Amino acid sequence: VQLQASGGGFVQTGGSLRLSCTVFGFTFDDYAIGWFRQAPGREREGVSCFSKPDGSLQWHAASVKGRFTVASDNARNTLYLQMSDLKPEDTAVYYCAADLDCTVVDGQLEFESGMEFWGKGTLVTVSS
């Protein structure tokens, strides 16, 4: 089981960027896919989650709701994170991960079932 995130880069405030998470060894029928990010000096936070087993459920953190969306391409085993109206505070390393479902506790996405898998991150830098 592997996940590969890509698509990071440098963008100006207000711009858009699309990240890709390609999965290997499983499909979206098996696991929920979450996007997380970690900025320098800050804890990792969940950004968005997609769960096909739960009726293609989507969840987005309050900080990105209305600006970020997810879309799946089952033929390519790829989940996209479309980010728009980007802000400097969106600057972070973005990771995708797989877990049994999109568990949200007190508004925070948690992938801690013991069955989760993580990919390497991709850096997004938003200039002010």
Backbone torsions as a table, in degrees:
resi	resn	phi	psi	omega
1	VAL	NA	124.9	178.2
2	GLN	-141.6	152.3	173.3
3	LEU	-130.5	140.1	-178.4
4	GLN	-130.4	114.8	177.3
5	ALA	-94.8	142.5	178.5
6	SER	-152.8	171.4	175.5
7	GLY	104.5	-2.5	178.7
8	GLY	-66.0	165.4	179.4
9	GLY	173.1	-163.3	-177.7
10	PHE	-107.6	132.0	-179.5
11	VAL	-144.8	152.1	178.4
12	GLN	-84.5	159.2	177.2
13	THR	-53.8	133.8	-178.8
14	GLY	90.7	-8.0	-178.1
15	GLY	-82.9	-178.3	-177.8
16	SER	-127.6	157.2	179.4
17	LEU	-155.6	145.3	176.6
18	ARG	-119.8	121.9	175.8
19	LEU	-96.2	149.8	178.0
20	SER	-119.8	142.9	173.3
21	CYS	-127.7	107.2	178.7
22	THR	-99.3	131.8	-176.2
23	VAL	-109.7	147.7	-178.6
24	PHE	-131.4	133.7	176.3
25	GLY	93.0	-1.7	175.9
26	PHE	-159.6	175.2	179.0
27	THR	-126.5	173.8	179.1
28	PHE	-68.3	-12.9	175.3
29	ASP	-71.8	-19.5	-172.5
30	ASP	-96.0	-36.9	-171.3
31	TYR	-137.2	154.7	165.6
32	ALA	-81.6	149.3	178.8
33	ILE	-116.7	127.9	179.4
34	GLY	-118.3	149.9	172.1
35	TRP	-108.0	131.1	177.0
36	PHE	-125.9	162.2	175.7
37	ARG	-143.7	154.6	176.7
38	GLN	-140.4	118.3	176.8
39	ALA	-92.1	157.2	179.7
40	PRO	-55.8	129.4	176.8
41	GLY	77.4	6.2	-178.6
42	ARG	-124.1	159.9	178.1
43	GLU	-76.2	156.0	175.8
44	ARG	-65.7	139.9	178.3
45	GLU	-132.3	146.8	176.3
46	GLY	-78.4	138.7	-177.1
47	VAL	-108.4	-53.1	-176.6
48	SER	-148.9	158.8	179.3
49	CYS	-147.0	143.8	178.3
50	PHE	-131.9	129.2	-179.9
51	SER	-131.6	104.5	177.7
52	LYS	-67.9	-38.9	178.2
53	PRO	-60.9	-22.1	178.7
54	ASP	-100.6	39.4	177.0
55	GLY	71.9	34.0	-178.4
56	SER	58.5	41.8	178.2
57	LEU	-62.4	140.5	173.0
58	GLN	-123.4	139.5	175.1
59	TRP	-132.9	140.7	177.4
60	HIS	-135.0	141.2	176.3
61	ALA	-63.8	152.8	-178.8
62	ALA	-57.8	-32.9	-176.4
63	SER	-69.8	-16.7	-177.6
64	VAL	-123.3	-4.2	-176.7
65	LYS	-60.2	132.9	-176.6
66	GLY	89.7	-14.0	179.7
67	ARG	-115.0	-30.7	-178.3
68	PHE	-111.8	140.7	172.3
69	THR	-137.9	161.6	177.0
70	VAL	-121.1	150.5	177.3
71	ALA	-146.3	141.9	-177.8
72	SER	-110.2	144.8	172.2
73	ASP	-120.7	95.2	-174.3
74	ASN	-63.2	-35.4	-178.9
75	ALA	-63.9	-31.5	-179.9
76	ARG	-101.3	2.6	-177.2
77	ASN	50.0	43.3	-175.8
78	THR	-127.7	134.6	173.8
79	LEU	-111.5	132.0	-179.0
80	TYR	-104.9	143.2	171.0
81	LEU	-114.0	105.3	178.9
82	GLN	-89.5	118.1	-176.6
83	MET	-114.0	128.8	178.6
84	SER	-130.5	167.3	-178.5
85	ASP	48.6	49.0	-175.6
86	LEU	-67.7	147.0	-178.1
87	LYS	-123.7	158.5	178.4
88	PRO	-55.3	-32.9	179.8
89	GLU	-71.6	-5.9	173.2
90	ASP	-83.9	-6.6	178.8
91	THR	-62.3	124.4	-176.9
92	ALA	-178.0	169.5	166.4
93	VAL	-87.9	126.6	-178.2
94	TYR	-102.9	133.5	-179.0
95	TYR	-121.8	148.1	167.3
96	CYS	-113.1	150.9	-176.4
97	ALA	-147.0	161.4	178.4
98	ALA	-122.6	140.7	175.9
99	ASP	-152.0	176.8	-173.0
100	LEU	-65.4	-34.7	178.8
101	ASP	-160.1	174.7	178.8
102	CYS	-89.3	89.4	178.9
103	THR	-86.1	122.3	-179.8
104	VAL	-119.2	123.4	179.8
105	VAL	-124.9	121.1	-179.6
106	ASP	52.2	41.4	177.0
107	GLY	78.3	5.6	-178.5
108	GLN	-113.6	132.5	176.6
109	LEU	-76.4	130.0	-179.4
110	GLU	-125.1	124.8	172.5
111	PHE	-113.8	82.9	-174.2
112	GLU	-137.4	30.9	-177.8
113	SER	-74.5	-16.7	-172.5
114	GLY	93.9	-8.3	179.0
115	MET	-109.4	8.3	-173.2
116	GLU	-79.5	155.4	176.4
117	PHE	-130.5	144.3	-177.0
118	TRP	-124.0	144.6	172.9
119	GLY	-103.3	173.3	174.7
120	LYS	-75.9	156.7	-173.7
121	GLY	-89.3	170.3	174.2
122	THR	-133.2	135.2	-171.7
123	LEU	-86.8	131.5	173.3
124	VAL	-116.9	125.7	178.8
125	THR	-122.1	123.5	179.3
126	VAL	-113.6	118.4	-178.1
127	SER	-86.5	148.4	-179.8
128	SER	-88.9	NA	NA
